[in-house]
């Protein structure tokens, strides 16, 4: 998948294009929908997926595991991926001073 970030920061909408041309909009939580993110999908064949079900607090990585026949997708693997990206490129994201991810970027200095 190739990522295209739409918005101002990591909390904004991300749309990914699969090799078959299908589009997937990735949301952090099921209750994080706003007018700009829903407007992107108007008259577009874009599937929406969210990482956390806001009602239950459960992660939804099983969707990808079932869709792609794997067990690679998990919250632990996601956190590891984010840590690697931020450690390898600490300037990839502006992080507020009290944000827990701040420690990761400091450890790479």
N, C-alpha and C positions, 0 to 999 in steps of 0.2 A: 504494500500500500504506500502511496505517496501522500504526504500530508500537506495541506494548505491551511494556514492559520488565517482566519477571518476575524478581525476584531483588534483590540488594543493590547491584550495580554493573554496569559495562560487561561484565565477564567472565561474568556470569550469563546465564541463558537469555533469549532474546528470541523472541517469537512475533509474527508479522505476519499480518494478515488482509487478503486481497485483496478487490477489489470484488465478486467472485463468491462471497465467503464462505469460500473455501478458506483453510486455515491452514498456515503454514510456520514451523517452528522453526529458528532460525539458530544454528549453533555455530561457534566459531572454528576448531577442529581436529577431525579425525575421531576422535581419541582423547580428547576432552574430555567424553565422556558420563559422567554420574553418576546416582545413583538419583533425585535430585529432577528432573533434566531428562527422564529416561526415564519417570518416573511421570506427568508432565504429559500424555504421549501415550496412556496406558492408556485403551482404549475410546474414543479420540478420533481422528477422521480428520485427523491432523496430519502433514504431510510434514516430513522432516528434511533440512537442507542444512548442510554444513560448508564453511568458507572454504578451509582448507588440508588436503590429504591428508597425514596424519602419516607415512605410509610413504614417500612420494615427495618431500614438501616442495612439491608443485605446488599452485598456486591453482586453485580450481574455478569461476571466474567464467564459464567457457564454458557452464555449465549454464543460467544466466540468459540469456546471449546467444542460445543455441539456443532456449530456451523462448519468449522474447519477440521473436525475430527482429531482434536488434540487436547492436551491437558496443560499446555504452556501458559494459558492466560489465567492470571491470578492477581490479587491485590499485592501480594509479596513481590511478584515479578514486576508489577507496575512501579512500585516504590523503588526497587532496585534499578529499573530503567531510568527513572527520574534522577536518582542519585548519580548514576553514571553520566548522564547528560550534563547535570549541573557541575559535577566534579571535573569533567573534561572541558567544559566551557562555562566558567563561573559567570561570565557576562551575558549568558543566554537569557537571563531573566533578572529583572530588577526585583530584589527581595526586601521587604520591610524589615527593620531592625529586630523586631520581636517575633518574626516568622520562624517556625521550627526548621525550615529548609536553610536558614541562614548559617547554621553550624556546618552544613555540608560544604558550602562555598568557602567558609573560613578554613576548613581542613585541607583544602586543595591549594592554599596559598603557600 
